[in-house]
Amino acid sequence: MPLAIVRSADDALQRLIDGNERFRCGTVRSPTTQKAVLTRLAHEQEPYAMILGCSDSRVPPELIFDAGLGELFVVRVAGNVYSPEVSGSLQYAGSHLNTCLFVVLGHAECGAVKATLETKLHAARQRSRIQILVDDIMPGLSDLDPQTPPSLQLERAVEANVRWTMRQILDSTEGKAALAEGRKRLVGGIYDIGSGHVRFL
């Protein structure tokens, strides 16, 4: 069955939702390796969505959204943190590739968020470069209630971190300009490692 044409950010989001459902049900499409597709992609790319996700090996966006070659523009960094380099990648997707949907994708059991919780709640100190990630994530957990039951702490921290990254994007000059155009949309999502389901916020 051919996929629906993506004409808007809403169409792009629906394609991600549909792709995730195929992934969870085990009805994924066959990988596209036809010569015509490879030839076309050698000259241009038109990804329908940009995904800022975590580097975790269990969360590859192309697989969990059942996306083919050239369909997603993906940036992955531990904890899906926002940085100048990530900002530049988002700007490239929006201005040069005309991507209309931007997704910040967090996931259950995120190690970077877990390390940040350890620092916030127990004053743990991480290795130097990991601490940089922790310092980037920490402001997003400022409203997290330290009395939250331990079983819920990480889950709520992961969602808070996704919302923190989204807020930084929305507050940036480029983010404000892109959203002012009215064609682009930013959404957050949480991937559940156990079920394979992506819950969009």
ZAPAPA-642846 format. One line per 2 residues: number of its first residue (from 1); for each residue x, y, z of N, C-alpha, C. Coordinates in steps of 0.2 Angstrom, whole numbers, padded with zeros to 4 digits. Layout:
NUM) X Y Z X Y Z X Y Z  ...
//
This chain:
1) 0004 -0006 0000 0000 0000 0000 0004 0006 0000  0003 0011 -0005 0008 0017 -0005 0006 0021 0001
3) 0011 0025 0003 0010 0030 0009 0007 0036 0006  0003 0039 0011 0000 0045 0009 0005 0051 0008
5) 0004 0055 0004 0008 0061 0002 0008 0066 0008  0014 0068 0010 0015 0073 0015 0014 0080 0012
7) 0009 0083 0014 0008 0090 0012 0008 0095 0018  0008 0093 0024 0009 0098 0030 0012 0094 0036
9) 0013 0098 0041 0016 0095 0047 0011 0090 0050  0005 0091 0049 0000 0086 0052 0000 0080 0048
11) 0001 0080 0042 0002 0074 0038 0008 0071 0040  0014 0074 0041 0020 0071 0043 0020 0068 0050
13) 0016 0071 0054 0015 0068 0061 0011 0061 0060  0006 0062 0056 0002 0056 0055 0006 0050 0052
15) 0011 0052 0048 0015 0047 0045 0019 0043 0050  0022 0047 0054 0026 0045 0060 0022 0040 0064
17) 0016 0042 0066 0011 0038 0070 0010 0031 0067  0008 0032 0060 0007 0026 0056 0013 0021 0056
19) 0019 0024 0055 0025 0020 0055 0027 0017 0061  0025 0020 0067 0027 0017 0073 0022 0012 0074
21) 0016 0012 0072 0011 0007 0073 0013 0001 0069  0016 0002 0063 0018 -0004 0059 0024 -0007 0062
23) 0028 -0003 0065 0034 -0006 0069 0032 -0010 0075  0027 -0008 0078 0025 -0011 0084 0021 -0018 0082
25) 0018 -0018 0077 0014 -0024 0075 0018 -0029 0070  0024 -0027 0069 0028 -0031 0065 0027 -0031 0057
27) 0023 -0026 0055 0021 -0026 0048 0025 -0020 0044  0032 -0020 0046 0036 -0014 0042 0037 -0016 0035
29) 0038 -0010 0032 0039 -0010 0024 0046 -0014 0023  0047 -0016 0017 0053 -0019 0015 0058 -0013 0014
31) 0064 -0013 0015 0069 -0008 0014 0069 -0006 0007  0069 0001 0005 0069 0003 -0001 0077 0003 -0004
33) 0078 -0001 -0009 0085 0000 -0012 0085 0000 -0019  0079 0002 -0022 0079 0002 -0029 0083 0007 -0032
35) 0086 0006 -0038 0091 0010 -0041 0089 0017 -0042  0082 0017 -0044 0079 0024 -0045 0079 0028 -0039
37) 0077 0025 -0033 0077 0029 -0027 0084 0031 -0025  0089 0027 -0026 0096 0029 -0024 0098 0034 -0028
39) 0097 0034 -0035 0099 0039 -0039 0096 0046 -0038  0089 0046 -0036 0086 0052 -0034 0089 0055 -0028
41) 0090 0051 -0023 0092 0053 -0017 0100 0056 -0017  0103 0054 -0022 0110 0056 -0023 0110 0063 -0025
43) 0105 0066 -0028 0104 0073 -0030 0100 0077 -0026  0096 0074 -0022 0092 0079 -0017 0089 0075 -0012
45) 0087 0078 -0006 0083 0075 -0001 0078 0079 0001  0072 0076 0003 0066 0080 0005 0063 0076 0011
47) 0067 0076 0017 0064 0073 0023 0057 0076 0025  0052 0072 0027 0046 0075 0029 0046 0077 0036
49) 0051 0074 0040 0052 0076 0047 0059 0076 0049  0060 0080 0054 0067 0081 0057 0066 0078 0064
51) 0070 0073 0066 0070 0070 0073 0076 0072 0077  0076 0075 0083 0081 0076 0087 0080 0071 0093
53) 0084 0065 0093 0083 0060 0097 0090 0058 0101  0089 0054 0105 0095 0051 0110 0099 0047 0106
55) 0105 0046 0108 0110 0042 0104 0109 0034 0106  0105 0033 0111 0104 0026 0113 0103 0021 0108
57) 0107 0016 0108 0106 0011 0102 0100 0008 0101  0095 0008 0106 0089 0005 0106 0083 0009 0103
59) 0085 0015 0101 0080 0020 0099 0082 0023 0092  0083 0019 0087 0084 0022 0080 0078 0024 0077
61) 0077 0031 0076 0071 0034 0073 0069 0030 0066  0073 0029 0062 0071 0026 0055 0068 0020 0056
63) 0070 0016 0061 0067 0009 0062 0060 0010 0066  0060 0014 0072 0054 0014 0076 0048 0018 0072
65) 0050 0022 0067 0045 0025 0063 0044 0022 0056  0047 0016 0055 0047 0012 0049 0048 0017 0043
67) 0053 0021 0043 0055 0026 0038 0060 0024 0033  0059 0025 0027 0064 0023 0022 0070 0028 0021
69) 0074 0027 0016 0079 0031 0014 0077 0038 0012  0080 0043 0015 0078 0050 0013 0072 0053 0017
71) 0068 0049 0021 0062 0051 0024 0063 0055 0030  0068 0054 0034 0069 0058 0040 0076 0061 0040
73) 0076 0067 0043 0083 0070 0045 0084 0070 0052  0089 0066 0054 0090 0064 0061 0096 0066 0064
75) 0095 0069 0070 0101 0071 0074 0100 0068 0080  0106 0064 0082 0106 0060 0089 0111 0063 0093
77) 0110 0064 0099 0115 0066 0105 0112 0063 0111  0116 0061 0116 0114 0058 0122 0109 0063 0126
79) 0104 0061 0128 0099 0065 0131 0095 0070 0127  0096 0069 0120 0092 0074 0116 0093 0081 0118
81) 0099 0083 0120 0101 0090 0122 0101 0095 0116  0100 0101 0118 0100 0106 0113 0106 0110 0113
83) 0110 0111 0108 0116 0114 0108 0117 0118 0102  0122 0123 0101 0123 0126 0095 0123 0122 0089
85) 0127 0116 0089 0127 0112 0084 0121 0109 0082  0117 0107 0087 0110 0104 0085 0106 0110 0082
87) 0106 0116 0085 0102 0121 0082 0104 0122 0075  0110 0122 0073 0112 0123 0066 0109 0117 0062
89) 0109 0111 0064 0106 0106 0061 0098 0107 0060  0095 0109 0065 0088 0111 0064 0087 0116 0059
91) 0091 0121 0059 0090 0127 0055 0091 0125 0048  0096 0120 0047 0097 0118 0040 0091 0114 0037
93) 0088 0109 0042 0082 0106 0039 0077 0110 0038  0076 0115 0042 0070 0120 0040 0071 0124 0035
95) 0077 0127 0034 0078 0132 0029 0080 0129 0022  0084 0124 0022 0087 0122 0016 0083 0116 0013
97) 0080 0112 0018 0076 0106 0016 0069 0107 0016  0067 0112 0019 0060 0114 0020 0056 0109 0024
99) 0059 0106 0028 0056 0101 0033 0051 0105 0037  0045 0102 0038 0039 0105 0041 0038 0103 0048
101) 0040 0097 0050 0039 0094 0056 0045 0093 0060  0046 0095 0066 0052 0094 0070 0049 0090 0077
103) 0053 0085 0078 0051 0081 0084 0057 0080 0089  0056 0082 0095 0061 0080 0100 0059 0073 0103
105) 0063 0068 0103 0061 0062 0104 0065 0059 0110  0062 0059 0116 0065 0056 0122 0063 0048 0123
107) 0066 0045 0128 0064 0038 0128 0065 0036 0136  0061 0030 0137 0061 0028 0144 0068 0025 0145
109) 0070 0025 0152 0077 0023 0154 0083 0027 0151  0082 0033 0150 0087 0037 0147 0093 0038 0152
111) 0099 0035 0150 0105 0036 0154 0107 0043 0156  0107 0047 0151 0109 0054 0152 0104 0057 0157
113) 0098 0056 0157 0093 0059 0161 0094 0056 0168  0095 0049 0168 0096 0046 0174 0102 0049 0178
115) 0108 0050 0174 0114 0053 0177 0112 0060 0180  0108 0064 0177 0106 0070 0179 0102 0070 0186
117) 0098 0065 0186 0094 0064 0192 0099 0062 0198  0104 0058 0197 0108 0056 0202 0112 0062 0204
119) 0114 0067 0200 0117 0073 0202 0112 0077 0206  0106 0078 0203 0101 0083 0206 0099 0080 0213
121) 0098 0074 0214 0095 0071 0220 0101 0069 0225  0106 0067 0222 0112 0064 0227 0118 0067 0226
123) 0119 0073 0223 0125 0076 0222 0130 0072 0219  0128 0067 0214 0133 0063 0211 0137 0067 0206
125) 0143 0066 0205 0147 0069 0200 0149 0064 0194  0148 0066 0188 0149 0062 0182 0156 0063 0179
127) 0158 0059 0175 0165 0060 0171 0164 0067 0167  0169 0070 0166 0169 0077 0163 0165 0078 0158
129) 0165 0074 0152 0161 0076 0146 0154 0074 0148  0153 0069 0152 0146 0067 0153 0143 0072 0158
131) 0147 0075 0162 0144 0081 0166 0142 0087 0162  0145 0088 0156 0142 0093 0152 0135 0092 0149
133) 0134 0085 0148 0127 0084 0146 0122 0085 0152  0125 0082 0158 0121 0083 0164 0119 0091 0165
135) 0124 0095 0164 0123 0102 0165 0118 0105 0160  0118 0102 0154 0113 0104 0149 0106 0102 0151
137) 0105 0096 0154 0099 0094 0155 0096 0096 0162  0100 0098 0167 0098 0100 0173 0093 0105 0174
139) 0093 0111 0170 0088 0116 0171 0081 0114 0169  0080 0109 0165 0074 0106 0163 0071 0102 0169
141) 0075 0100 0174 0072 0096 0179 0071 0100 0186  0071 0107 0185 0071 0111 0191 0064 0111 0194
143) 0059 0109 0191 0052 0109 0194 0050 0102 0196  0055 0097 0195 0054 0090 0197 0053 0090 0205
145) 0048 0087 0207 0047 0086 0215 0051 0081 0217  0056 0082 0222 0061 0077 0225 0057 0072 0229
147) 0051 0073 0231 0046 0068 0234 0043 0064 0230  0044 0064 0223 0041 0060 0218 0043 0052 0220
149) 0039 0048 0220 0041 0041 0221 0046 0039 0216  0051 0035 0219 0057 0033 0215 0055 0030 0208
151) 0049 0026 0208 0047 0022 0202 0045 0027 0197  0043 0033 0199 0041 0038 0194 0046 0043 0192
153) 0051 0044 0196 0056 0050 0195 0059 0050 0188  0061 0044 0186 0064 0044 0179 0059 0046 0174
155) 0054 0043 0174 0048 0044 0169 0047 0051 0168  0046 0054 0174 0044 0061 0174 0050 0066 0172
157) 0056 0064 0174 0062 0067 0172 0063 0067 0164  0062 0061 0161 0062 0060 0154 0058 0065 0150
159) 0051 0065 0153 0047 0070 0149 0048 0077 0150  0051 0079 0157 0053 0086 0158 0058 0088 0153
161) 0063 0083 0152 0069 0085 0148 0067 0086 0141  0062 0082 0138 0059 0083 0131 0056 0090 0131
163) 0052 0092 0136 0049 0098 0136 0054 0104 0137  0059 0103 0140 0065 0108 0141 0068 0109 0134
165) 0070 0104 0131 0073 0105 0124 0068 0108 0119  0062 0106 0120 0057 0110 0115 0056 0117 0117
167) 0056 0119 0124 0056 0126 0126 0062 0130 0123  0068 0127 0123 0074 0130 0121 0073 0132 0113
169) 0071 0127 0110 0070 0128 0102 0065 0133 0101  0059 0133 0105 0054 0138 0104 0056 0145 0106
171) 0061 0145 0110 0063 0152 0113 0069 0155 0109  0072 0151 0104 0077 0153 0100 0075 0158 0094
173) 0079 0162 0092 0077 0167 0087 0075 0163 0081  0078 0157 0079 0076 0153 0073 0070 0150 0074
175) 0069 0147 0080 0063 0144 0082 0057 0148 0081  0057 0154 0084 0052 0159 0084 0050 0161 0076
177) 0055 0162 0072 0054 0164 0065 0051 0158 0061  0053 0152 0063 0050 0146 0059 0043 0145 0061
179) 0041 0146 0067 0034 0145 0069 0030 0151 0067  0033 0157 0066 0029 0162 0064 0027 0162 0057
181) 0030 0158 0053 0029 0156 0046 0022 0153 0046  0020 0149 0051 0014 0145 0051 0014 0138 0048
183) 0019 0136 0044 0020 0130 0041 0023 0125 0045  0027 0126 0050 0031 0122 0054 0028 0120 0060
185) 0029 0114 0063 0027 0112 0069 0032 0108 0073  0032 0109 0080 0037 0106 0084 0033 0102 0089
187) 0034 0095 0090 0031 0091 0094 0036 0087 0098  0034 0084 0104 0038 0080 0108 0036 0073 0108
189) 0040 0068 0109 0038 0061 0110 0042 0058 0115  0039 0052 0118 0043 0048 0122 0042 0041 0119
191) 0048 0038 0118 0048 0031 0116 0048 0026 0122  0044 0021 0122 0044 0016 0127 0048 0010 0125
193) 0054 0009 0128 0058 0003 0125 0055 -0003 0126  0051 -0005 0131 0048 -0011 0132 0043 -0013 0126
195) 0038 -0008 0125 0033 -0009 0120 0034 -0007 0113  0039 -0002 0112 0040 0000 0105 0036 0006 0103
197) 0031 0008 0108 0026 0013 0107 0029 0020 0108  0028 0025 0103 0030 0032 0104 0023 0036 0106
199) 0024 0039 0112 0018 0043 0115 0020 0050 0113  0016 0054 0109 0017 0061 0108 0014 0065 0113
201) 0018 0070 0115 0015 0075 0120 0011 0080 0117
//
